[in-house]
Amino acid sequence: MIMHSSRRLPAWFRQPVPCAERISVLKSSLEKLAIHTVCQSAHCPNLGRCWKKNTATFMILGDTCTRSCRFCAVPSGIPGSLNLDEPIAVAKAVKKLGFDYVVVTSVTREDLEDQGCQHFAQTIKHVRALNPGIKVEVLIPDFLGKKDLIETVVRAFPEVIAHNIETVRRLTPALRPRADYERSLSVLKTVKEANPNIFVKSGIMVGLGETLDEIEETMQDLYLAGCDILTIGQYLAPSTTARHVPVVRFVSPEEFEQYKEKALAIGMKYVFSSPLVRSSYLAKEAYQSCLESQTMSVLEKVS
């Protein structure tokens, strides 16, 4: 998310100038295929870096969300009709761009009877059919906590299923008025119980006024819900309008390292904790690390 504020960003937010040519090529390809990416819709600060590495996070179910979370840049309102050709379009885009690891997320669609879970399953199916050997990660909404809808995505067997809790318990009502802290935990727990072989992932933002004790409590809650991979990043307000809450403070890189150490001590398999980290940041690296750790654990048990 881009920070629209008169406040100067700390020096640690500086990044190399992105490759304009690579960005142009990817942007053109996505526009021709009428595919949305969260990289663009959510104003991700890592767009240049990720696109240079030939990776992007596709956003399905349209580009308009039925919720209006106070930290998000994605437009909210009444969505248009569902594009039934979108799953195959995403699969074709993945093939054309040559990805070997893909992340698929979506807006929330409470207007749909199944909340869009079948659309996720179809997208996974088509991506796999057209791209043999590819690894798929999905970042899902809460589906109102309905187990049958969550399990529809689980049965499509992506390698990673993510759902972001976003913030600590105390701040959830103000930031996510139509979401629920406990419901988000139940989503993660449902995934892990339905298929323990799928890596479960979640993410939180900091710099919103949370305390260290609250962050540790959230980490513990996520771990107990079955979370394997955790991302922690700095919140950056998408605008200065009343819709978006302002940044309370910029968290130092040293504090992010402290968060990482605490999360690993709790038992998380992999932790990305840094100011510019976002949900899908270097997603392939996190998955591979967890897979290697799991393989080593199995070998140790056998020996």
BELFEN-V863474 format. One record per helix or strand. SS is the DSSP state (h for helix, s for strand). FROM is the first residue (numbers start at 0). TO is the last residue. If there is no record, write none. Layout:
ss,from,to
SS,FROM,TO
SS,FROM,TO
//
This chain:
ss,from,to
h,10,12
h,19,31
s,35,36
h,37,40
h,46,51
s,56,59
s,64,64
s,75,75
h,85,96
s,100,105
h,116,129
s,134,138
h,142,144
h,146,154
s,159,161
s,165,165
h,168,174
h,180,193
s,198,205
h,211,223
s,228,233
h,252,265
s,269,272
h,282,301
//
